[in-house]
Amino acid sequence: MIEKPLVLVINPGSTSTKIALFKGDEQQKELDITHATQDLAAFHSSLEQLDFRFKAVEEALSAWGYKPTDLQAVIGRGGALKPVSGGVYHAGETLLNDLRNGKLVDHVSVLGGLIANKIADEAGIPAYIADPISTDEFEEVARISGCPELPRVSLVHALNIKAVAAEVASEEGKKIEEVNYIVAHLGGGFSIAPYRQGRLIDVNNANDSGPMSPERAGTLPLQSLLRLCFSGKYQFNELKKMLLGRGGMFAHLGTSDCREVTKRIEAGDEKARLVLEAMAYQIAKEIGAMATVLKGKVDTIILTGGVAHNPYIVKWVTERVSFIAPVKVKPGQKELHALAAHACRALAEPSIVKEY
């Protein structure tokens, strides 16, 4: 076994594909490949973008002076699959077929494993995914909704949440199996999850409920939503895009960029301040709800993701939840490093690799 294997990491996002090259745990290269809006507009689904994004990754690898055969493994962000426990998975045919079918959620994360597999196939090396968004470690009581036909499902930013929680536990000199955290991943969508002794036992599911976010509407008044659905004003896909891609802060302010909203606030825009504070208010409410899941036994509340860079959000949320537990802020994402670490462990200890 190579002591420090060369691993390519692939993390597709809505308008870009982040890639990085790691030698063991040491990052050698990183690139955020931005895809032009007009190029993406030509595709009707995430899956249609596969060849387009694969070519972009292949060209970037070549520009760095590497070939697929130089690598020991490739790992991609895990997309929406059937419910699975956390961990690292071999990108085998059953898993790839479910990603290709796209029956669960049309989300660009499905491309992580598919691109990884295409590159690995060229080189005859392993391809993996890890901690996919369909990671499901719910207790049975968390699955029950008020309508038997509509059970609650786990869709969660598991990769970053688990990586950040492990980092905080290490800083606190504890094992992850010894602590209870509430982790609020605050990106374009929000995942606010109680993380009990190494398991994500609940989450709001950003596509269904919880706080409004920069791009998603979050929990809505039910009867008003039903009336809107049957008003004849919108087709299904139009309404879905309005609520899940152009909802939340974007719907109120015409932008999903918290930095722009901060500039508006500092220029005296009271509407911008009210909307941003409302988002913080809703984040805090959800954290409070998840504290009840842990029966009040919360060691630390962690704020992470891109929105955790925003000083207003951090201040307003902390003011409302610090009575529950200390608040630690870990802005940004640890996804690239987390994926690389999963791949290196998989190469060193093949027995930990799960089959889907």
Rosetta blueprint (number, residue, H / E / L):
1 M L
2 I L
3 E L
4 K L
5 P L
6 L E
7 V E
8 L E
9 V E
10 I E
11 N E
12 P E
13 G L
14 S L
15 T L
16 S E
17 T E
18 K E
19 I E
20 A E
21 L E
22 F E
23 K E
24 G L
25 D L
26 E E
27 Q E
28 Q E
29 K E
30 E E
31 L E
32 D E
33 I E
34 T E
35 H L
36 A L
37 T H
38 Q H
39 D H
40 L H
41 A L
42 A L
43 F L
44 H L
45 S L
46 S L
47 L H
48 E H
49 Q H
50 L H
51 D H
52 F H
53 R H
54 F H
55 K H
56 A H
57 V H
58 E H
59 E H
60 A H
61 L H
62 S H
63 A H
64 W L
65 G L
66 Y L
67 K L
68 P H
69 T H
70 D H
71 L L
72 Q L
73 A E
74 V E
75 I E
76 G E
77 R E
78 G L
79 G L
80 A L
81 L L
82 K L
83 P L
84 V E
85 S L
86 G L
87 G L
88 V E
89 Y E
90 H E
91 A L
92 G L
93 E H
94 T H
95 L H
96 L H
97 N H
98 D H
99 L H
100 R H
101 N H
102 G L
103 K L
104 L L
105 V L
106 D L
107 H L
108 V L
109 S L
110 V H
111 L H
112 G H
113 G H
114 L H
115 I H
116 A H
117 N H
118 K H
119 I H
120 A H
121 D H
122 E H
123 A H
124 G L
125 I L
126 P L
127 A E
128 Y E
129 I E
130 A E
131 D L
132 P L
133 I L
134 S L
135 T E
136 D L
137 E L
138 F L
139 E L
140 E H
141 V H
142 A H
143 R H
144 I L
145 S L
146 G L
147 C L
148 P L
149 E L
150 L L
151 P L
152 R L
153 V L
154 S L
155 L L
156 V L
157 H L
158 A H
159 L H
160 N H
161 I H
162 K H
163 A H
164 V H
165 A H
166 A H
167 E H
168 V H
169 A H
170 S H
171 E H
172 E L
173 G L
174 K L
175 K L
176 I H
177 E H
178 E H
179 V L
180 N E
181 Y E
182 I E
183 V E
184 A E
185 H E
186 L E
187 G L
188 G L
189 G L
190 F E
191 S E
192 I E
193 A E
194 P E
195 Y E
196 R E
197 Q L
198 G L
199 R E
200 L E
201 I L
202 D L
203 V L
204 N L
205 N L
206 A L
207 N L
208 D L
209 S L
210 G L
211 P L
212 M L
213 S L
214 P L
215 E L
216 R L
217 A L
218 G L
219 T L
220 L L
221 P L
222 L H
223 Q H
224 S H
225 L H
226 L H
227 R H
228 L H
229 C H
230 F L
231 S L
232 G L
233 K L
234 Y L
235 Q L
236 F H
237 N H
238 E H
239 L H
240 K H
241 K H
242 M H
243 L H
244 L H
245 G L
246 R L
247 G L
248 G H
249 M H
250 F H
251 A H
252 H H
253 L H
254 G L
255 T L
256 S L
257 D L
258 C H
259 R H
260 E H
261 V H
262 T H
263 K H
264 R H
265 I H
266 E H
267 A L
268 G L
269 D L
270 E H
271 K H
272 A H
273 R H
274 L H
275 V H
276 L H
277 E H
278 A H
279 M H
280 A H
281 Y H
282 Q H
283 I H
284 A H
285 K H
286 E H
287 I H
288 G H
289 A H
290 M H
291 A H
292 T H
293 V H
294 L L
295 K L
296 G L
297 K L
298 V L
299 D L
300 T E
301 I E
302 I E
303 L E
304 T E
305 G E
306 G H
307 V H
308 A H
309 H H
310 N L
311 P H
312 Y H
313 I H
314 V H
315 K H
316 W H
317 V H
318 T H
319 E H
320 R H
321 V H
322 S L
323 F L
324 I L
325 A L
326 P L
327 V E
328 K E
329 V E
330 K E
331 P E
332 G E
333 Q L
334 K L
335 E H
336 L H
337 H H
338 A H
339 L H
340 A H
341 A H
342 H H
343 A H
344 C H
345 R H
346 A H
347 L H
348 A H
349 E L
350 P H
351 S H
352 I H
353 V L
354 K E
355 E L
356 Y L
